[in-house]
Amino acid sequence: MRKQQNFAQPSITTTYAGEFAGKYIAAALLSAKTLDNQYITIMPNVKFKSVIQKIAVDSIVNDASCNFTTSGTVALSERILEPKELQVNLELCKQEFVDSWEALQLGYSAFDEIPKDFNDFLISYVGGKVAQSTEISIWQGAAATNGQFGGIYNALSSSVVAGGTNAPVTSSVSGSITSANVLTALNALVDAIPQTVYGKEDLMIYVPTNVVKAYQQALAGGAQGANGWNNQMNVGEKPLNFNGIELAFCPGLASSAMVAAQKSNLYFGTGLLSDHNEVRVLDMANLDGSQNYRIIMRYTAGTQYGIGEDIAIHKNY
C-alpha cells in the first residue's frame, strides 16, 4: 500500500518583543546613513525621554587669594529628547516573493515552502525601508506628521524663525546651492561657525545630496582651475572635506540645507531595550487561507540638539 505524502506549508508566525526585538529594530534604524556613519550621537536606550543637560560657565579663572571665593557664573539648562512611538503594518503576497527568490532556497515542493531564514530576509527587507524613512525624519521630519518624528534641521530652522535663546547662527548666504556658488556658500557657513566651536575634533558640516554633487562638480574644474582638484578633472571621487572640516553626506537633509555642528551636540534617541518594541511576522495561510504574510514592527525614534548657539546653518530658502 502506497503512503500518501502531505506537503503542508509550515507556518512562519514569529514574534520578537521587548529587548529580543532590539537587534532587529537596531538593524533597521541604524542602517540610515547618518546613523550608520555615526555622524551624530546615538542614545540607544531611551525608554521614555532623556534630559540633555547644558552647562554654561563664564569667568571662572580669577586671581589667586587665601580665601575661597566663588568665581564666575554657572548656568544650567536642559533639553528633552522624547522619542515618538512608530509602527509598520505591511502585508505582502507570497506569490510575489516566489518570483524573486531562488528556486533552490524555496525547495522542490509544489507548494513552494518558505525557507527557514525567510523571517530574517523579510525583516531585513522592511528594515531597509524603515532606514530610508528614518534618514529623512532625522533631518526634516515633523513630529505632527503621520509616520515621522521631529527632525534636527526643522527644529533648528524653526528656532531661528521663533528667535529667542538657544537659536543657531545663520549663514550670511542662503538659498539654493549649485556648482557655481557651492564654495561661496560653504565659506559663508564656515564664517558663521562660532569661535568656541571652530577647530573642535568632532566638528562637521552636514550636507545633502545636491550639495555633494555640486561640490564634486566644482572640484572637477572651474573653481579649481582647468584641470580641477589635483589635476584629476572629472576622474575619481573628490574628498568630502572643506578647509579641514569633514563634509558629512546626509541624504535625509533637504536640498541645499546645511548644518555645521559638533556631532556631540546632535542626538538621536531610541529605546532598543524598551518593552514597547515588537517585531512580528505572520503567515496568514493558516489563519485565512490566503497567500499573504504580514510584518509588524513597533519602535521609538526621536532627535534633539543641545546648544543651539554652537550650531550654524545655511537656510535653503
Salt bridges, closest charged atoms under 4 A:
GLU91 OE1 - ARG294 NE 2.57
GLU278 OE2 - ARG280 NH2 2.37
GLU278 OE1 - ARG298 NE 3.52
ASP283 OD1 - LYS94 NZ 3.36
